[in-house]
Amino acid sequence: MGFYVSLLFLTRLPLPQIELDDEKIASSLPFFPVAGAIIGGFLALVYVLAQKIMPLSAAAGIATAFHVAMTGGMHLDGFADTTDAIFCYGDREKKLAVMKDSCSGAYGVIGIVLIILLKFLFIFSLPEKWMISSLICFPVISRWIMTYSMVFYPYIRKKGLGKAFTGQSISSFTMASVFTLLIIYFTAGPKGIAASFITFLCGFAFIKYIIRQFGGMTGDTYGATNEFCETVALLIFLIISFKIG
């Protein structure tokens, strides 16, 4: 059930819907990386099919757009709200109020444009040898780190979709870690494992920055963490492929 709920929660796949409560949503947490692998697998398939009939730059653009569509832009929305809050002037309460505002400001729009552009450029720049493994792995790594942020840091809203994940045990993160390392190892090997831990360190620093800014995590900062780590993971795979081959 947890795996199925993770697909309902993290993707826009046309699956039969079920009624979700906090308990069911929370049960999906250990399976976030597995859902990431499903997302990555579809991205790899789309890219492979697209590059057969169009230039590689266009195939990379199609894959980037499909990624947004498959996730419904849920995490991008959180990234935009978090960016608006970080760059607004005011105290912590003012920042949280800006984050909660449903209207995106200039910083949020700029943030979305930049992060989509970076993902496109990193995907387009990946060598063919690394393309499939990178496309499968980067959504896995980011959702693993998002799981870490949900388990180990406080949720500061009284209400919200992310509230369902509060109070989860370390075993949820442990299970997510096992899934992540198995998927990464069998898809990208030891270099993929290295990329995972480098990305984790970057994600850890980002989460600590978020905590200093807001005093805890929210649903929006979960999404921002995912977007940041997706982009960093692609960058790390690109650097490894360029330096090591």
Backbone hydrogen bonds, N-H to C=O, Kabsch-Sander energy under -0.5 kcal/mol:
donor,donor_aa,acceptor,acceptor_aa,energy
5,V,1,M,-2.6
6,S,2,G,-2.0
7,L,3,F,-1.6
8,L,4,Y,-2.0
9,F,5,V,-2.7
10,L,6,S,-2.4
11,T,7,L,-1.6
12,R,70,M,-2.5
15,L,13,L,-2.6
25,I,21,D,-2.5
26,A,22,D,-2.6
27,S,23,E,-1.6
28,S,24,K,-0.6
28,S,25,I,-1.2
29,L,26,A,-1.4
31,F,28,S,-1.5
32,F,29,L,-1.7
35,A,31,F,-2.4
36,G,32,F,-2.2
37,A,33,P,-1.9
38,I,34,V,-1.8
39,I,35,A,-2.3
40,G,36,G,-2.8
41,G,37,A,-2.5
42,F,38,I,-2.1
43,L,39,I,-2.2
44,A,40,G,-2.5
45,L,41,G,-2.2
46,V,42,F,-2.7
47,Y,43,L,-2.6
48,V,44,A,-2.6
49,L,45,L,-2.4
50,A,46,V,-2.6
51,Q,47,Y,-2.7
52,K,49,L,-0.8
53,I,50,A,-1.5
54,M,50,A,-1.0
59,A,55,P,-2.2
60,A,56,L,-2.5
61,G,57,S,-1.8
62,I,58,A,-2.6
63,A,59,A,-2.4
64,T,60,A,-2.2
65,A,61,G,-2.5
66,F,62,I,-2.7
67,H,63,A,-2.0
68,V,64,T,-1.6
69,A,65,A,-2.3
70,M,66,F,-2.9
71,T,67,H,-1.5
72,G,68,V,-0.8
73,G,68,V,-1.4
74,M,71,T,-1.3
77,D,73,G,-2.2
78,G,74,M,-1.4
79,F,75,H,-2.3
80,A,76,L,-2.6
81,D,77,D,-2.4
82,T,78,G,-2.4
83,T,79,F,-2.5
84,D,80,A,-2.4
85,A,81,D,-2.0
86,I,82,T,-2.6
87,F,83,T,-2.0
88,C,84,D,-0.6
88,C,85,A,-0.7
95,K,91,D,-2.2
96,L,92,R,-2.4
97,A,93,E,-1.9
98,V,94,K,-2.3
99,M,95,K,-2.4
100,K,96,L,-1.6
101,D,97,A,-0.9
101,D,98,V,-0.6
109,V,105,G,-2.1
110,I,106,A,-2.7
111,G,107,Y,-2.6
112,I,108,G,-2.2
113,V,109,V,-2.5
114,L,110,I,-2.6
115,I,111,G,-2.4
116,I,112,I,-2.3
117,L,113,V,-2.3
118,L,114,L,-2.6
119,K,115,I,-2.0
120,F,116,I,-2.4
121,L,117,L,-2.5
122,F,118,L,-2.7
123,I,119,K,-2.6
124,F,120,F,-2.8
125,S,121,L,-1.8
126,L,122,F,-0.9
126,L,123,I,-0.9
130,W,127,P,-1.3
131,M,127,P,-1.1
132,I,128,E,-0.6
134,S,130,W,-2.3
135,L,131,M,-2.5
136,I,132,I,-2.0
137,C,133,S,-2.2
138,F,134,S,-2.5
140,V,137,C,-0.6
141,I,137,C,-2.4
142,S,138,F,-1.8
143,R,139,P,-1.4
144,W,140,V,-1.7
145,I,141,I,-2.1
146,M,142,S,-2.0
147,T,143,R,-1.8
148,Y,144,W,-1.8
149,S,145,I,-2.1
150,M,146,M,-1.7
151,V,147,T,-1.9
152,F,148,Y,-2.3
153,Y,149,S,-1.0
156,I,154,P,-0.6
156,I,217,M,-2.3
163,K,160,G,-1.3
164,A,161,L,-1.2
165,F,162,G,-1.7
166,T,163,K,-1.5
168,Q,165,F,-1.0
172,S,169,S,-1.4
173,F,169,S,-0.8
174,T,170,I,-2.6
175,M,171,S,-2.6
176,A,172,S,-2.1
177,S,173,F,-2.5
178,V,174,T,-2.1
179,F,175,M,-2.3
180,T,176,A,-2.4
181,L,177,S,-2.8
182,L,178,V,-2.2
183,I,179,F,-2.5
184,I,180,T,-2.9
185,Y,181,L,-2.5
186,F,182,L,-2.3
187,T,183,I,-1.1
188,A,184,I,-3.4
189,G,184,I,-0.8
189,G,185,Y,-1.5
192,G,188,A,-0.8
192,G,189,G,-0.6
193,I,189,G,-1.7
194,A,190,P,-2.3
195,A,191,K,-2.3
196,S,192,G,-2.1
197,F,193,I,-2.0
198,I,194,A,-2.2
199,T,195,A,-2.3
200,F,196,S,-2.2
201,L,197,F,-2.0
202,C,198,I,-1.8
203,G,199,T,-3.0
204,F,200,F,-2.9
205,A,201,L,-2.0
206,F,202,C,-2.1
207,I,203,G,-2.7
208,K,204,F,-2.3
209,Y,205,A,-1.9
210,I,206,F,-2.3
211,I,207,I,-2.6
212,R,208,K,-2.0
213,Q,209,Y,-1.9
214,F,210,I,-2.7
215,G,211,I,-2.5
217,M,154,P,-3.4
222,Y,218,T,-2.0
223,G,219,G,-1.8
224,A,220,D,-2.4
225,T,221,T,-2.4
226,N,222,Y,-2.1
227,E,223,G,-2.4
228,F,224,A,-2.8
229,C,225,T,-2.5
230,E,226,N,-2.5
231,T,227,E,-2.1
232,V,228,F,-2.4
233,A,229,C,-2.6
234,L,230,E,-2.1
235,L,231,T,-2.1
236,I,232,V,-2.8
237,F,233,A,-2.5
238,L,234,L,-2.2
239,I,235,L,-2.6
240,I,236,I,-2.7
241,S,237,F,-2.4
242,F,238,L,-2.0
243,K,239,I,-2.7
244,I,240,I,-2.9
245,G,240,I,-1.2
